[in-house]
Amino acid sequence: MSFNDDVGLDTSQVESGGGGGGAPGGIAVGGGLGGIILLILGLIFGIPMGNGSDPTGGTTTGSSQEQVDGTNGSGSDFSNCKSGADANADVQCRVIGTVNSVNAFWAAELPRYQKQWQQTRTVLYTGSTPSKCGTASNQVGPFYCPLDQKVYIDASFFDILTQQFGADNGALAQEYVVAHEYGHALQDQLGLLGRAQQDPQGANSGAVRIELMADCLGGVWAKHASSTDGPDGKPFLKPLTEADIKSALSAASAVGDDRIQQKTQGQVNPESWTHGSAEARQRWFLQGYKTGDLNKCNTFNVDRVS
Ligand SMILES: [Zn+2]
C-alpha cells in the first residue's frame, strides 16, 4: 500500500474515455497469441508517433465489435478517488494518485534545470477511446501521444501485465507503467522523441534508448516519490520498500523485448527490439532509482544500452 492514506487526490489531471455501455471487465485482447502479438505491434508502453495528424488515424483495430462512441464523459467521473486511501484500494484511483505524484515531481524538479514542466493529463479510459495517435485500447497498451500530449491508460491493462506478461501485482508495478509514460511526456517536452522515429529498431537503436530512458526517468520519480508533496503539503507516497522495487522490476522485466519474443515466437531477435531487454529495462530503472538524477538517464551517452 504505497500511498499515504490521508493525502488528497486531484482528479482534474485525468479525464475519462470509452466505457459507457461496454463492460469494463471485457478486456479487448482477444486472448491467445493474436492478442499478444497485437500488443507487441502496438509497442507496449510505446509512443505511437501517428503517421500524420489524422485524428482518427484509420486505426480501426479489426475487433471493435464493442462500438464505443468515443465521446468523453460517458465513463466514470472518478469522484470516488478522493484520497491516498482510495489510491491504495482502487486501481483507477491509484493511476490518478500516481499521475498527481509524477506531475508534482517533475514540476518541482525541472526548474533546477531551468525548465518548466507542462502538466500532462492522462485519459483513463475503459475499453477503447480515440486519441490523435489512433484508437487507444489494451490491444496497443498504455501510451503517450505526442500529438495531443496526453497519456492513455486503461487500468485493466494491469491485469494483462500480470496474467499474460507475468509481472507481479504490486502497486509499484502499476505506478512504474504510469511513470514510464510520463517519462515520454518529459522527453517530448525536451524535444527528444524524434530520436526514436529516426532509428526505430535494434538493441541499441534510438527507439530502445528512448524507452530505456523513460524507464530510468520512472526510477528517478520513484526515488523522490515519498518526498514529493501533494497540494496539502503531505507526500503522496510512503517510503518505498524493497518489495515495492521488486514489483517495479518485475514489470520492467516482464515487458522486455527478449521475454516477449521468447514467449510469442520462441526465439529472440535483437535486431527487431524496440524497448530493450528485460535485463536492460531493470538496469535503467534502477539507474534512475539509485541515483535519483535525471542526468544519469542519458541513454544516448553510452555505446550500448541493452
Ligand atoms: Zn515507452
Residues whose N, C-alpha, C, O or C-beta is under 5 A from the ligand:
A	BS01	ZN	I44 F45 G46 E211 A214
